[in-house]
């Protein structure tokens, strides 16, 4: 027996004959036994359908749809499972696609043409002819009770195949949903990890900056007591120098009072009222000098300068106000004026105080202690 494929439609007249042992595949792919045009027959899949031998079928062959996009129709009925292929069955590749008729050579002994699908006009004509042949519906004998038609094995196989196909589709759908969920969870996890890493790095950087700032503040705090101690030492030295100068002035005033005449009469001739006035002026000078020292130690350089100016007006022969004014001007970065006051203080100061004033002049221009 051979399988004869007779093409219908635009390919009417073309015939192909195949060996029954050969697997016949129809499609647009190169190498298909039944080859269709790749551009013109675009309803046909690349591997659309195949005809294979099957001893379970009466004809010995069945037709299998290869999961084509547009489906396979046998005698206008779409198939989804392997179906027995009878003599003269018409196969269509896709709704509206190309068709071919299957014939067996030689044909089977009990071969009969397949049931033809009637068009609406033919159905109407057949119905009118049947009604004309029957006189009356009431006179017709009642139809015999329809026998229950058993379900065939192929129908069961088709139903099972359809069920399995649906289960497979649902399983594939659930699998893809699960994969998508896992991918989404992984993406969220990676994003969260990157965010936490960046936040951790920023926190470490802020902690390092705060640590450096604390170290600088600690160093500055430790250095401030040293500077303050140096300032207090310098103020104490200056106060000691002032006290020594005041004592020296008192001694000089006593010597001058004692050497005022060559006899007790000349000594007694000194003016007690003038001596009292001098002592009061010296005490006032010392008090204001203490005020100027306090202003200098509290960084009130302008106030210290005003007090020193008043002291110089009070007594232009004492060196202490000149020296303190020079220190205040030096602290205010007015070295030229400060040097003039230092030189005036050096000129008026006693011999034991001059080296200290000269040292102030040598250090002039250095930043003042905090």
C-alpha positions in Angstrom: 0.0 0.0 0.0 1.1 3.5 -0.8 0.0 6.9 0.4 -1.1 9.3 -2.3 -1.4 13.0 -1.4 -3.6 15.0 -3.8 -3.4 18.8 -3.3 -6.6 20.9 -3.5 -7.2 24.6 -4.0 -4.5 26.6 -5.8 -2.3 23.5 -6.0 -5.0 21.2 -7.6 -3.5 18.7 -10.0 -0.3 18.1 -8.0 0.1 14.7 -6.6 2.8 13.1 -4.3 3.2 9.4 -3.5 5.0 8.1 -0.4 6.1 4.8 1.0 4.0 3.7 4.0 7.1 3.1 6.1 8.1 6.8 5.7 7.1 9.4 8.3 5.4 12.2 6.3 5.8 15.7 7.7 4.0 18.7 6.2 5.2 22.2 6.7 7.2 25.2 5.4 10.6 24.0 6.8 13.2 22.7 4.5 13.3 18.9 4.5 9.5 18.5 5.0 8.0 15.7 2.8 5.0 17.9 2.0 6.7 21.3 1.4 4.7 24.6 1.3 5.9 28.0 0.2 7.5 29.8 3.1 6.1 33.3 2.1 2.8 32.5 0.4 1.4 29.8 2.8 2.0 31.8 6.0 -0.9 29.9 7.8 1.2 26.8 7.7 3.7 26.3 10.6 7.3 25.2 9.9 6.5 21.7 11.1 2.7 21.6 11.0 1.5 17.9 10.9 2.8 14.4 10.4 1.3 11.1 9.1 2.7 8.0 10.7 1.9 4.3 10.7 -0.3 3.0 13.5 -1.5 -0.6 13.5 -4.4 0.3 15.9 -6.1 2.3 13.2 -8.3 0.5 10.6 -6.4 2.2 7.8 -3.1 1.6 9.5 -2.2 5.3 9.7 -3.0 8.3 11.9 -2.3 12.0 11.6 -0.7 14.0 14.5 -0.7 17.8 14.9 2.8 19.1 15.8 1.5 21.9 18.1 0.9 24.1 15.1 -0.1 27.8 15.6 -3.3 27.6 13.5 -4.3 24.0 14.1 -5.1 21.0 11.9 -8.5 20.1 10.5 -9.6 16.7 9.2 -12.8 16.8 7.2 -13.4 20.4 8.7 -13.0 19.1 12.3 -10.1 20.4 14.3 -8.0 17.7 15.9 -5.9 18.0 19.1 -4.8 14.4 19.5 -3.5 11.7 17.2 -6.4 10.7 14.9 -6.9 7.8 12.5 -6.6 8.9 8.9 -9.1 7.2 6.6 -9.1 6.8 2.8 -10.2 10.1 1.1 -10.0 12.2 4.3 -9.3 15.9 3.6 -6.7 17.6 5.7 -6.5 21.4 6.0 -3.5 23.2 7.6 -5.0 26.1 9.6 -8.5 27.6 9.2 -8.6 28.9 5.6 -5.2 27.3 4.9 -4.1 24.9 2.1 -5.8 21.4 1.8 -4.9 18.0 0.5 -6.7 14.7 0.2 -5.3 11.4 1.5 -5.8 8.3 -0.7 -4.5 4.8 -0.2 -3.3 2.8 -3.2 -4.9 0.3 -3.4 -7.8 1.6 -1.5 -9.2 -0.5 1.4 -12.0 -3.0 0.5 -14.6 -1.3 2.7 -13.5 2.2 1.8 -16.2 4.8 1.5 -16.2 8.5 1.0 -16.1 10.7 4.1 -19.2 12.5 5.2 -19.4 15.7 3.4 -20.2 18.9 5.3 -23.3 20.4 3.6 -23.6 24.1 3.0 -26.8 26.0 4.2 -28.5 26.0 0.7 -28.1 22.3 0.4 -29.5 21.7 3.9 -32.6 23.8 3.0 -33.2 21.8 -0.2 -32.8 18.5 1.5 -35.2 19.5 4.2 -37.9 20.6 1.6 -37.5 17.3 -0.3 -37.8 15.3 2.9 -41.0 17.2 4.0 -42.6 16.7 0.6 -41.9 12.9 0.7 -43.5 12.5 4.2 -47.4 13.1 4.0 -47.8 14.1 7.6 -45.8 14.1 10.8 -48.8 12.7 12.6 -49.0 9.7 10.3 -45.4 8.8 10.6 -44.7 6.0 13.0 -42.8 6.9 16.1 -39.1 6.7 15.8 -37.4 3.8 17.6 -35.8 4.6 20.8 -32.2 5.7 20.2 -29.7 3.2 21.3 -27.0 4.5 23.7 -23.9 4.9 21.7 -20.8 3.6 23.5 -17.8 5.9 23.9 -15.0 4.7 21.8 -11.3 4.3 22.8 -10.2 7.1 20.6 -12.7 9.5 22.2 -11.4 8.5 25.6 -7.8 9.0 24.5 -8.7 12.4 23.0 -10.4 13.5 26.3 -7.5 12.3 28.4 -5.1 14.0 26.1 -7.0 17.2 26.3 -7.1 17.0 30.1 -3.4 16.3 30.3 -2.7 19.2 28.0 -4.7 21.6 30.2 -3.0 20.2 33.3 0.4 20.7 31.6 -0.5 24.3 30.7 -1.6 25.1 34.2 1.6 23.5 35.6 3.7 25.6 33.2 1.8 28.7 34.2 2.3 28.0 37.9 6.0 27.3 37.3 6.5 30.6 35.5 4.7 32.5 38.2 6.9 30.9 40.8 10.1 31.7 38.8 8.9 35.3 38.4 8.2 35.5 42.2 11.7 34.2 43.0 13.3 36.6 40.6 11.4 39.5 42.2 12.4 38.4 45.7 16.1 38.2 44.6 15.9 41.6 43.1 14.4 43.1 46.2 17.0 41.3 48.3 19.9 42.6 46.2 18.5 46.2 46.3 18.1 46.0 50.1 21.7 44.7 50.5 23.2 47.4 48.4 21.2 50.1 50.3 22.3 48.7 53.7 25.9 48.6 52.5 25.8 52.2 51.3 24.2 53.3 54.6 26.8 51.4 56.6 29.6 53.1 54.7 28.1 56.6 55.2 27.7 55.9 58.9 31.4 54.8 59.1 32.5 58.0 57.3 30.4 60.2 59.7 31.8 58.3 62.7 35.4 58.9 61.4 34.7 62.6 60.9 33.3 63.0 64.4 36.3 61.1 65.8 38.7 63.4 64.1 36.7 66.5 65.3 36.8 65.2 68.9 40.5 64.6 68.7 41.1 68.2 67.5 38.8 69.5 70.2 40.7 67.4 72.8 44.1 68.7 71.6 42.8 72.3 71.6 41.4 71.8 75.2 44.7 70.4 76.3 46.6 73.3 74.8 44.4 76.0 76.3 45.5 75.4 80.0 49.2 75.7 78.8 48.5 79.0 77.1 46.5 80.2 80.1 49.3 79.2 82.5 51.8 81.1 80.4 49.6 84.2 80.4 49.1 84.0 84.2 52.9 83.6 84.6 53.6 86.7 82.6 51.0 88.7 84.5 52.5 87.5 87.8 56.0 88.6 86.6 54.7 92.0 85.5 52.9 92.5 88.8 56.0 91.5 90.7 58.0 94.0 88.6 55.4 96.7 89.3 55.6 96.0 93.0 59.4 96.1 93.0 59.3 99.4 91.0 56.8 100.9 93.5 59.0 99.9 96.4 62.0 101.3 94.6 60.1 104.6 94.0 59.2 104.7 97.7 62.8 104.2 98.6 63.9 106.9 96.2 61.3 109.3 97.7 62.6 108.5 101.2 66.2 109.1 100.2 65.2 112.4 98.5 63.4 113.4 101.7 66.3 112.5 103.9 68.8 114.3 101.6 66.8 117.5 101.3 69.2 119.5 103.6 72.6 119.3 105.4 71.2 119.7 108.9 68.2 118.7 110.8 66.7 122.1 110.3 66.8 121.6 106.5 65.2 118.2 107.0 62.5 119.6 109.1 62.1 122.3 106.6 60.6 119.7 104.1 56.9 120.3 103.3 54.8 117.5 105.0 51.8 118.5 103.0 53.7 117.9 99.7 54.8 114.5 100.9 51.3 113.5 101.7 50.1 114.7 98.3 52.8 112.7 96.6 51.9 109.5 98.6 48.2 109.9 97.7 49.1 110.4 94.0 51.3 107.3 94.1 48.6 105.2 95.7 46.0 106.4 93.1 48.5 105.5 90.3 49.0 102.1 91.8 45.3 101.5 92.0 44.6 102.5 88.4 47.6 100.4 87.3 46.0 97.4 88.9 42.8 98.1 87.0 44.8 98.3 83.7 46.4 95.0 84.5 43.0 93.3 85.0 41.8 94.8 81.7 44.9 93.4 79.9 44.5 89.9 81.4 40.8 89.8 80.3 41.8 90.8 76.7 40.2 94.2 77.0 43.1 95.9 75.2 41.1 99.1 74.4 40.2 99.6 78.1 43.8 98.9 79.1 45.1 101.5 76.7 42.6 104.1 78.0 43.7 103.4 81.6 47.4 103.6 80.6 46.8 106.9 78.9 45.2 108.3 82.1 48.2 107.0 84.2 50.7 108.7 81.8 48.8 112.0 82.2 48.8 111.4 86.0 52.6 110.8 86.2 54.8 111.0 83.1 57.9 110.0 85.0 56.8 106.4 86.0 57.6 103.7 83.6 54.9 101.1 84.4 52.1 102.7 82.3 54.4 102.9 79.3 55.4 99.3 79.5 51.8 98.0 79.9 50.7 100.3 77.0 53.4 98.7 74.8 52.2 95.2 75.7 48.6 96.2 74.8 49.6 97.7 71.5 51.7 94.7 70.7 48.8 92.4 71.3 46.7 94.6 69.0 49.3 94.2 66.2 50.4 97.8 66.4 54.1 97.1 66.8 55.4 100.6 65.7 53.5 102.4 68.4 54.2 99.6 70.9 58.0 100.0 70.4 57.8 103.7 71.2 56.1 103.0 74.5 58.6 100.2 75.3 61.6 102.6 74.6 60.0 105.2 76.8 59.5 102.6 79.6 63.1 101.5 79.2 64.3 105.1 79.6 62.3 105.6 82.8 62.7 102.2 84.4 65.4 101.4 87.0 68.5 99.5 86.0 67.3 96.1 87.2 64.1 96.4 85.2 65.7 97.5 81.9 66.7 93.9 80.8 63.1 92.7 81.1 61.8 95.6 78.9 64.5 94.9 76.4 63.3 91.3 76.2 59.7 92.6 75.5 61.1 94.6 72.7 62.9 91.6 71.3 59.8 89.4 71.4 57.6 92.1 69.9 55.5 90.9 66.9 55.1 87.4 68.4 51.4 86.3 68.7 50.0 87.2 72.1 49.1 84.4 74.5 45.5 83.2 74.4 
